[in-house]
Amino acid sequence: MVEHSVQRSTVILQRILDEQARGVFHGRIIVHKDAQKTDAKQTNRNLLLSDDARIDTKPQLRFKPTT
């Protein structure tokens, strides 16, 4: 999880999975009210080297209330 209290950040995640490997990516970016106009980038790159390897990816972007 990445919490933004500033206006710029980058997250890059790279994985290589083989055989019966399993991977999970739950990427959550939370932007706080003081970090409006945030420039956030989230990249998730995966290389599966076999038909049995699996990755589950769930990117999320959440804004905190401004009030």
Secondary structure, DSSP 8 states (H G I E B T S, - for coil): -EEESSSEEEEEEEEEE-TT-EEEE--EEEE-GGGTT-EEEEEEEEEE-STT-EEEE--EEEE----
